[in-house]
Amino acid sequence: AQTVTQSQPEMSVQEAETVTLSCTYDTSESDYYLFWYKQPPSRQMILVIRQEAYKQQNATENRFSVNFQKAAKSFSLKISDSQLGDAAMYFCAYRSAKGTYKYIFGTGTRLKVLA
Amino acid sequence: GAVVSQHPSRVICKSGTSVKIECRSLDFQATTMFWYRQFPKQSLMLMATSNEGSKATYEQGVEKDKFLINHASLTLSTLTVTSAHPEDSSFYICSASVSGAQETQYFGPGTRLLVL
């Protein structure tokens, strides 16, 4: 069975600085999808970034980028030029490319942004 | 695009009553919808996967007779908590995948249920 691990329960970053959130996963599959979701205090889950395992190029979305290391089964999220609005819980999620479409979520990392 | 709504956003009910929560995909068709439960400061726990026109698939440990799920159309799924008890108080979140591009789930804003 697949698992997703987020080893950092909480992280802090100074405004305008860069922070990296870690995510590792375990799977025997070769084709899958990985996601980072943000959950601010409103509790609305917001898609931050998505990565297809068959793509070697790391996904980027404006200030958000990932470092996808397939062999190491690592999928970290880098937030550049951190803003106060980035403060939230961040969840890493795995989805197999076949079978059911359900996600496997990590336990989350709470990001605090310091002014 | 890909907006999911939930109604109500919060509900308070008496123990023993039933509560229905609606999940709608507003600007896309969703063959598959998901229902999650989230306890404070915890991750999302998948309760069931709902496919339009068929019976929901429940995760292990989730009582299907207590949490009734109906996915009658490509834009609407409902979760009914039957005979609710205080331990059912929680934050319930639905999500939906776009038909034909089902890799990504889009989430509703959630429903806070308080059972007195």
Chai-1 contact restraints between the chains, C-beta under 6 A:
chainA,res_idxA,chainB,res_idxB,connection_type,confidence,min_distance_angstrom,max_distance_angstrom,comment,restraint_id
A,Y33,B,E103,contact,1.0,0.0,6.0,A-B,restraint_1
A,R43,B,G110,contact,1.0,0.0,6.0,A-B,restraint_2
A,Q44,B,P109,contact,1.0,0.0,6.0,A-B,restraint_3
A,M45,B,F107,contact,1.0,0.0,6.0,A-B,restraint_4
A,Y101,B,T32,contact,1.0,0.0,6.0,A-B,restraint_5
A,Y101,B,S97,contact,1.0,0.0,6.0,A-B,restraint_6
A,Y101,B,Q102,contact,1.0,0.0,6.0,A-B,restraint_7
A,K102,B,L46,contact,1.0,0.0,6.0,A-B,restraint_8
A,K102,B,T49,contact,1.0,0.0,6.0,A-B,restraint_9
A,F105,B,S43,contact,1.0,0.0,6.0,A-B,restraint_10
A,F105,B,L44,contact,1.0,0.0,6.0,A-B,restraint_11
A,T107,B,S43,contact,1.0,0.0,6.0,A-B,restraint_12
A,G108,B,S43,contact,1.0,0.0,6.0,A-B,restraint_13
